[in-house]
Amino acid sequence: MHITTSLSTALFFAFVSESFQATSESLDPPFNPREYTKRTTNCEAVKRDADSQLVNLTLSYVDINPSANTTLIMLHGWPSLWSTWSYQIQDLKHDYHLIIPDLRGFGSSTHPDDVKGSGTLYDLVGDLQCILQDANVESGICVGHDWGSAICYEAARSRPDIISGVIGAVVPYIPSAGAYIPIKHLTAAIPKLTYQLYFDGKTAEAVEELNKDTRRTVRATLRTKDSPPPDDYLTSPHSFLDAWGHVEEIPPVPFFTPEQEDYFVEQYQLQGFKNTLQFYTDENRYASWKFAHEQGNHTIPQPILAILPTDDPVADWVLATRVLRSEDFLPNLTTELLPGAHWVHLENPNLFNAAMRKWLNKYFPSQGVETESATNDGHTGHVEDEL
């Protein structure tokens, strides 16, 4: 394992400043998600609240530069969309094939409508496999942020035939080798996980609160180190937004243009937040742990890049990595620490993209392209393979 504590201090920052100048002020032209056409594919999924009934999902994804030799599958977390990979799209779209889905229940990707039981990590790996098959991709490198990282790690663990490497941002690998630990047993050590008790125990109430004012919910959540949320944010088991109660109008999302924020809000208004809370229910968390625990192959041998922010108000992810013993199960791990909060890939995209390219050039150097295609028109396919 290799750890860079300050990204090799001055030398690395000098390299970054010379090689990567994309910032929110300098992107020219600014990223416009409406310029990208989503493809759709039909995938079968299990709806477990109806005696494991099979249902059809419509999953949407953006497919960029399919002629490139190396594919990056980019998975968002909560509350995110495909478009939150904006800086990475701008930087990588000429060199890599980018497949960027909206996860089930997000944006225009549908859901079995069973938030408690039909959103396990292995369900989402099955969705990923379906999308890759629709895009005619045999394997690729999974790039994840937040819960997207958890999906990438599970995909690499359970389906090494389709995932050749992982770039996991913020959330480290959580091996299922030990006993299952409910969130309620973690909040004393990590108080800012307390909101997850609300999402799990009072899911309907939480959804109503999140949906009441979509823009306020989005602005409350997507903050930076320099524009942070209140100190007691995420610490209530009874509300997600009460910590913002004294603020009449929350400032705009710092790393979005007004047009990007409008798009984000519109996409969340398509289905609301209901099924996006699938990650936080104890039923899904336990089922995800049980699936991996019983399989028993907890070591991920593929190359792994973990990008951890140093200023995330949620948790000290370096400490969490040690407590979870993540490194014991990742023999080909590289860890990069970056300044920034939870949305580090948007807050400090120069550093994030540089870390990605450095690692990709080392482990997957043949990323050349034949031709570059900005987008593809939407179409519908059908795949019946379910993990």
Secondary structure, 3 states (H helix, E strand, C coil): CEEECCCCHHHHHHHHHHHCCCCCCCCCCCCCHHHCCEEEEEEEEEEHHHCCEEEEEEEEEEEECCCCCCEEEEECCCCCCHHHHHHHHHHHCCCCEEEEECCCCCCCCCCCCCCCCCCCHHHHHHHHHHHHHHCCCCCEEEEEECHHHHHHHHHHHHCCCCEEEEEEECCCCCCCCCCCCCHHHCCCCCHHHCHHHHHHHCHHHHHHHHHHCHHHHHHHHCCCCCCCCCCCCCCCCCCCCHHHCCCCCCCCCCCCCHHHHHHHHHHHHHHCCHHHHHHHCHHHHHHHHHHHHHHCCCCCCCCEEEEEECCCCCCCHHHHHHHHCHHHHCCCEEEEEECCCCCHHHHCHHHHHHHHHHHHHHHCCCCCCCCCCCCCCCCCCEECCCC
